[in-house]
Amino acid sequence: MWPERYPLTMRLGSDDLNAQGVQFEHAILAVSLMKERGLDLADLSLGLNTADLATAPFAQLGFMLERARRLRSEAGIPVATSWNVGVPALADQVIREEVIDLVMLGRPALANPHWPVWAARELAHADPFSLVPEDWGCWLRNFRAHPACIGWPLAKTGEGPA
């Protein structure tokens, strides 16, 4: 028995993008059945159980969002996804518009371990370094490499010494 104090989540290969594989309607049914058994959140992914794809949407920004919106509506459960949602403005938009309930980060966080700080800066947060532990914030405020390598100039931001 799963302890009630912990959320029960699942990551689901919700579509194979192939007529012979898993269809999105199967995912809606599976998540609905799991919700009846205590599922708290579904994290949508793709099945990709074949290389024979009907479409290859991987270059499309946020291509899983419409599926996530539909699942959230039809199954009535919080939904997350990570496929091409790592652009801060898009991540912020889909949360604010309640398209999804949680943005999962995979490759964006691997590519930039300071993604939350970068996202906060991109979204004009008043003090992005306050969002990380104080020792990290102190280091990020005070230890700078060449501005072109960091992605923000000191003189224009007012963050840290000029």
C-alpha positions as CSV (number, residue, x, y, z in Angstrom):
1,M,0.0,0.0,0.0
2,W,1.4,3.4,-1.0
3,P,1.6,5.8,2.0
4,E,-0.9,8.7,1.7
5,R,1.6,11.2,2.7
6,Y,3.5,10.8,-0.5
7,P,2.2,11.8,-3.9
8,L,1.8,8.9,-6.4
9,T,3.0,10.0,-9.8
10,M,3.7,8.2,-13.1
11,R,5.6,9.0,-16.3
12,L,3.7,7.6,-19.2
13,G,4.7,6.9,-22.7
14,S,1.4,8.2,-24.0
15,D,1.7,7.9,-27.7
16,D,4.0,6.0,-30.1
17,L,3.2,8.3,-33.0
18,N,2.5,5.1,-35.0
19,A,-0.9,3.6,-35.9
20,Q,0.3,0.2,-34.7
21,G,1.5,1.4,-31.3
22,V,0.1,3.1,-28.2
23,Q,-2.5,5.7,-29.1
24,F,-3.2,8.8,-27.0
25,E,-6.7,7.6,-26.2
26,H,-5.1,4.6,-24.5
27,A,-3.2,7.0,-22.2
28,I,-6.4,8.8,-21.3
29,L,-8.0,5.6,-20.3
30,A,-4.9,4.3,-18.4
31,V,-4.5,7.6,-16.4
32,S,-8.2,7.7,-15.6
33,L,-8.0,4.1,-14.2
34,M,-4.9,5.0,-12.3
35,K,-6.6,8.1,-10.9
36,E,-9.3,5.9,-9.4
37,R,-6.6,4.0,-7.7
38,G,-4.9,7.0,-6.2
39,L,-2.7,8.5,-8.9
40,D,-2.0,12.2,-8.1
41,L,-0.1,13.4,-11.2
42,A,0.7,12.1,-14.7
43,D,3.9,13.0,-16.4
44,L,3.3,12.7,-20.2
45,S,6.1,11.4,-22.4
46,L,6.1,9.6,-25.7
47,G,6.3,5.8,-26.1
48,L,8.6,5.7,-29.0
49,N,8.5,2.0,-29.2
50,T,9.2,2.0,-32.9
51,A,11.4,4.0,-35.2
52,D,8.6,4.1,-37.8
53,L,7.0,7.4,-36.7
54,A,4.0,8.9,-38.4
55,T,5.3,12.3,-37.5
56,A,8.5,13.5,-35.9
57,P,7.5,16.6,-33.8
58,F,10.8,16.8,-31.9
59,A,11.8,20.2,-33.2
60,Q,8.4,21.8,-32.4
61,L,8.4,23.8,-29.2
62,G,6.0,22.4,-26.6
63,F,4.6,19.7,-28.9
64,M,3.2,17.6,-26.0
65,L,1.2,20.5,-24.5
66,E,-2.1,19.9,-26.4
67,R,-2.0,16.3,-25.4
68,A,-1.4,17.4,-21.8
69,R,-4.2,19.9,-21.9
70,R,-6.6,17.2,-23.2
71,L,-5.5,14.7,-20.6
72,R,-5.8,17.2,-17.8
73,S,-9.3,18.1,-18.9
74,E,-10.6,14.6,-19.7
75,A,-9.0,12.6,-16.8
76,G,-9.3,15.5,-14.3
77,I,-5.8,15.0,-12.9
78,P,-2.7,17.3,-12.6
79,V,-0.4,16.8,-15.5
80,A,3.3,17.5,-16.2
81,T,5.4,17.2,-19.3
82,S,9.0,18.0,-20.3
83,W,9.1,17.8,-24.1
84,N,10.4,21.1,-25.4
85,V,9.1,23.3,-22.6
86,G,12.5,24.4,-21.3
87,V,12.2,28.0,-22.7
88,P,11.3,30.1,-19.6
89,A,8.6,32.2,-21.2
90,L,6.8,29.1,-22.5
91,A,7.2,27.3,-19.2
92,D,5.8,30.3,-17.3
93,Q,2.9,30.7,-19.8
94,V,1.7,27.1,-19.7
95,I,1.7,27.1,-15.9
96,R,-0.1,30.5,-15.7
97,E,-2.7,29.4,-18.3
98,E,-3.1,26.1,-16.5
99,V,-2.3,24.0,-19.6
100,I,-0.1,21.8,-17.3
101,D,0.5,21.8,-13.6
102,L,4.2,21.1,-13.5
103,V,7.0,21.7,-16.0
104,M,9.6,18.9,-15.9
105,L,13.1,19.7,-17.0
106,G,15.4,17.2,-18.5
107,R,17.8,18.3,-21.1
108,P,17.5,22.0,-20.3
109,A,18.6,21.3,-16.7
110,L,21.4,19.1,-17.9
111,A,22.6,21.8,-20.3
112,N,22.3,24.5,-17.7
113,P,22.4,23.5,-14.0
114,H,21.5,27.1,-13.1
115,W,18.3,26.9,-15.3
116,P,16.1,28.2,-12.5
117,V,18.3,31.3,-12.0
118,W,18.4,31.8,-15.8
119,A,14.6,31.4,-16.1
120,A,14.1,33.9,-13.2
121,R,16.3,36.4,-15.0
122,E,14.5,35.9,-18.3
123,L,11.2,36.4,-16.5
124,A,12.4,39.6,-14.8
125,H,12.3,38.2,-11.2
126,A,13.5,41.0,-8.8
127,D,16.2,38.8,-7.2
128,P,16.8,35.6,-9.1
129,F,19.7,34.6,-6.8
130,S,17.3,34.5,-3.8
131,L,15.7,31.4,-5.4
132,V,18.8,29.2,-4.7
133,P,20.4,28.3,-1.4
134,E,22.3,31.3,0.1
135,D,25.8,29.9,-0.5
136,W,25.0,29.4,-4.2
137,G,23.5,32.8,-4.5
138,C,26.5,34.4,-2.9
139,W,28.8,32.6,-5.3
140,L,26.7,33.5,-8.3
141,R,26.4,37.2,-7.3
142,N,30.1,37.6,-6.6
143,F,32.2,35.3,-8.8
144,R,32.0,36.2,-12.4
145,A,33.7,35.0,-15.5
146,H,33.8,36.9,-18.7
147,P,30.4,38.5,-19.2
148,A,29.9,36.9,-22.6
149,C,30.4,33.5,-21.0
150,I,27.8,34.2,-18.2
151,G,25.1,35.6,-20.4
152,W,24.5,38.8,-18.5
153,P,26.6,42.0,-18.2
154,L,27.3,43.3,-14.7
155,A,26.9,47.0,-15.4
156,K,23.3,46.7,-16.8
157,T,21.8,44.4,-14.3
158,G,22.9,46.0,-11.0
159,E,23.5,42.6,-9.6
160,G,26.9,42.3,-7.9
161,P,29.8,44.6,-8.3
162,A,30.1,46.6,-11.5
